[in-house]
C-alpha cells in the first residue's frame, strides 16, 4: 500500500455503490466481525449510503467489548495488590468492572501502567525483580502472538515475577455460535483482515461450507469495506458460499506460519465466557501446562471471582447482531462514554461508541 488515500477515493466509492444498487435484488443481512470495521462504516457514512435492501449488523469482534465482567474484576483484584505492577494496553483502562475500572483503582493508589507492548511488561519485570509484574493479555488472534512471545521470553529469562492474565478469544467459534443461534439473522460475514493476516482464512472454509454462507476477508478502509460488501452480495445473489479474499494485499490463505507455531507452543484452546454473550466452547486461549507458572489467575488465586451484568445494558445483543446500539433504552442516557454501562460504549472499537460519536441513527 503506497497511500491510504487510494482506499478512500470518492469516485471509486460511487462506482461500488452504483454496482451494489444494480446487483442487489432482495434484502440481505451482513455482519462485519471487527469493531474497527464498524467504526469505518459509520464514520465514513457507508451505512447510510448502502441500498435499502442491505442491512449491516455488528459482530463480537471488539476484544475489549467481549472480555467478560468477571475477568475485569479479576484484573482489578490483582491490580489492587501492593506487590503488583499491573500493565495493560490503554483501551482496557476505562472498561467498567462490577464496581470500578483500572483508572479508578490506579487513582486509589494501585500501580497500574499503560504499555504499548507486552514486551514492555517483560522489561519491567526484569527491572523490578522485587515486584510482581502482570500483563492483561486481551485480544483476538491478532494480538495473541505478541503475548505468546512475552511469555516465551520471560520463560527463557527465568523471570519468575512476570505473569499474564489471559483473556484471549477466537473468531471461528464465535462465528459458529452466531450461525447456530435460533435468533441468527446473518447471511454473510465480512471477516477481519488483521486476524486473517495471522491465521489465514483456511479455518473459515469449513464454517462457510457447513452453514452455506459467504465469508469475505475484508480490510479496514472505506473502499475495502465497500468492495467486501459487494463481493458478499454478489455471492448471496448467485447462491454461492465459501471464502473470498478482498484483503489480498495483506492476507494469504495460510497466514503467518511462525506466529501460528508460537501460539501453539504457548497457548491451548479453552472454553471462554464472552461479556454479554455467555460461554462459548473452545473459544479462548489459555497457557499450556508447561507455561502455567506465568498464569496470573492461578498465581493470585482469583479464579473464583464472578460477576453479574447490568440488566440495563444490551451489549450482548449488540455483539450478536440482534440489535443496534440506539435500540438500547440506556444508550446516550444512562450509558455514555463518560459513564459507560458496558464496554462497547467505552472501547475505541465498540459499536456503541461508534454510534454515539458518529451517528445516533446510522
N, C-alpha and C positions, 0 to 999 in steps of 0.2 A: 504494500500500500504506500503510494507516494504522498498523497494528500487526503486528508479527511474530507475536504470539500467535494471530491469526486463521488462520495457516497451520500451527498446531501443536495444534489442538483435538482432545481425545481422542474426543469424541462423533462428529465427522466422520471421524476415523480409523477408528473402529469401524464406521461405516456403509460406508466404502470397502472395508474388509477383508471385511465380510459380502458386499458386492456381488462382490468378486473371488472369494470362495469359491463363490458361486452361479453365476458366469459361466464359471468355469474347468472345462472338461470333459476336458481332456487335458494332458499335460506341455508346457510351453513354456520356452524359454531366452531371456532378455532380457539385453542388455548396456547398462549405464549408462556413458556415454562419459567423464564428468567425475569426477576424483578427489574433488572437493568433494561430489558426489552420493554417492559411495561412503561417505565419512565420515558423512554424514547418515543413510544407510540403516543403517549398522552401529551408530552411536551411538544412534539412536532405537529400535533393536530391530526395525525393519521386516523385515529379512532373516529374523528368527526367527518373525515373525507371518504371513508370507505362506502361502497354501495350498500344500500339499505339492507340487503339480504345477508350481509356478512356481520356476524357478531363475534367480537373478541372477548374472551374471559381470561382471567388472570390466575396463574397457577402457583404452586407452592415453591417457586424457585428463588425465594429470598431466604438465604440460610439464617440470617438474623431473625426473621419472622417465625421460622418453624422451630427454632431452638426452644425446647419445652420449658414451661414455667418452673418445673422442679429443678432443671439444670441451672437456670438462672439463680434460683435460691441456693443451690449447692455452691455456685460460684461466689455468691455473697457471703455464705458461711465461711468458705475458705479465705476469702479476701479479708475478713474481719480478724483473722488470727494474727497476733502481734509478730510472729516469726516469719510471716509470709510477705513476699513481694509478688503481688498479683498483676500479671500483664495480659493485655488484650489489644486487639485492633480497636480503633476508636468507635466503630459502629456498634459495638456491644455496650458501651459505657452508659447509654441512656435507655437501654431496653429495660422495661419495668419487670421486677420480680413481684412476689406477693405483696411486699411492703416497701420496697426501696429499689434503687438501681445502683450500679457501681459508682456513679458520680456521688450519690448520697453517702455511700459507705466511705468513699475517699474523703469527702468533706468532714466526715466524723472522725477522721484520723487514720484510716487504713492506708497502707502503702499500695495504691493502685496506680499502675503506669500504662500509658499507651505506647505501643511499639509498632513498628512498620513491618516487622518480620519476626517469625518465631525464633529465628537465629539470634535476634537481638536479646530474646529472653535467655537463650543458652549462654550468651556472653555475660549477661547479668549474673547468672548462676556461677560462672567461673570467677567473676569479680567479687561476689559476695558469698564466700563459702560458709559463712555463719548464718545465712538466711535461706529459707525455702522459697524458691522461685517457681511460680506456677504460670503456665500459659493457657489461656482459654482457647482451645482448638475448635473453632466453629467453621463450618463451611461445607460445601459440596465437594465433589471430586476435584474441583479447580484448585482449592487451597490445601487439600489433604497431602499432596506430595511434599510441600514445604514443611508441613507439620511432621510428617514421617521423617524427613531429613533432620529436623531438630532433635527428635528422639534418638535417631541413629547416631548423630554427632555427640549428644550427651552421653550415650552409652559408650562410645569409643573413647570419650574423655573421662569416663568414670565420674560424671557429675551426679553424685547421689542426692544433691539438693535441688534437682530440676525435675519437674513433672508437668504433665498436661492434663487438663480437664477436657476429655474428648467429647465433642458434640457433633461429630461429622454425620451427615446424612447423604443418601444416594438417590440419584434421579430415577433409574428404571423401576425400583419398587414403588415409588410414588406414582409414576405413570400407571402401573398395573393397578394400584389401589383406586385411582380415579376412574379408570376404564371399567373396573369390576363393580363399581358402586351402582346400585339401582337408580340413584338420582343423577347418574352421569349424563351430561349434555354435550360432551366434547366429541367432535367428529374428526379432528385433525390436530396435530401438535406442531408448534414451532419450537424446536429443541434449542437449547442454549449452546452457542458456538464455543464458549470458553471451556465448558465441561467436556465437549466433544474433542476439543484440541488435546486434552489429556487422554480421554478414554476411547477416542474414535467413536464411530457410530455402529459398529458391528453388533453391540449388545442391544441396540434398539430394533434390529431386524426381526427377531422372534416376537417382540411385542407387536410390531406392525402386522406381522403375519397372523398372529393368534387373534388379535382383535379387529383385523381388517381395516386399519386406519392408516392414512398417510402421516408420515413424520418428516418434517423438513428441518434440517440443521441450518440455523439462521444466525447471522451476525447481529450487530447492535446499532448500526447506523440506520437512518430512515429508509434509504434505498435498499439496504439489506432486508429490512423487515417487509417492505412493500413487495420485493421480489419473492421473499419466502411465502408471504400470504398468497401471491399469485400462483406460485408453484403448488401450494397446498390446495387451492381452489380448483386449479386445473385437474389435479389428481382426483379430487372428490367428484367433479363433474364427469370425469371419464370412468369413474368406478374403480380407480386403481388404488392399491395400498402398497406400502413399502417405505423405504427411507431414501430421501433425496438430500443432496448436499449443496445448499446455496452458498455456504461459507467456505468454499474450496480454497480460498487464499490462506486459510489458517487451519483447516481440518482435513484429516485423511480418515479413511475407513478404520485403520488400525490404531490411530492415535500415537501417543508418546510412550514407546515401549520401556525406556529406562524409568520413567516416572511410575508406570504401572508395576514394574518389578519392585521398586522401593515400597510402594503401597502394599503389595502382597507380602513383603518381608516383615513390615512393621505392624500392619493392621489386619484384622479379620472382620468379616461381616457379623452384625448382631442385630437383634430387634431394637427398634428405636421409637420412642414416643415423640410425636410431632405436635408442636403447640397448636391447640385448637382443632386438631385432627384426630389424635389418638395414636395408638401404637401400630406401626406398620412392620410386619415381619421382615427380617434381613435387610432393613433399610438404613442401617447405621454402620459405623466402623468403630471398633474398639481395639485396644492394643493386644497383640498376641501375647500368650503366656510368657515368652522369653523376654518381653519388654514390660511386663506387668509392674515392675519396680518403679516405672515412670507414670503410673496411673494415679492422678491426684485424688480421684474419687475413692480409691482404696486407701491411699496414704493418709487421708484426712477423715476417713470413715463418715462420709456424708451421703452415702448411697441410700440411706433410709428416708431422707427428706422428700416430701411430696407436697403438692400444692393444687389448688382448685382454680380454674379460670374464672374471670369476671363474667357473670351472666349478661352483662350489658354489651360485651364485645362479640362481634360477628366475624372475627378474624378467621376462624376455621372455615366458615362457609365461603368467605372471600378467597381463601387459599385453595379451595377445591373448585373454584369457578362456579359456585352455585349462586352467589350474589355478588353485586358490585358494591364498593365502599359507600356510595351515597345511600344505598338501601338500609344501612345501619342507622337506627334512631339516634345513636350516640355520636355519629360522625359530625365533626365540626362543632359539637356542643360539649358534651361531657368528655369527648375524646379529641384532642388537638395535639400537634407536635410538642407543645409545651407541657401538656398534661395527658400523655397517651394512656389509653386503657390496654392497648395491645401493641406488639412490636411492629405490625405493618404501618402504623402511624408515625413511628419514630425512625425506622430504618431508612437509609438512603436508597434502598431498593424496594421499599414497601409500597404496595399498591395504594393503600390509604393515604400515605404521604404524597404519592404522585397526584391523586385526585385532589387532595387538599391544596397542593401547591399550584397545579397547572390547570385544573378544570373540574369543578364540582360535579358536572353532569356529563363528562366525556363518555 
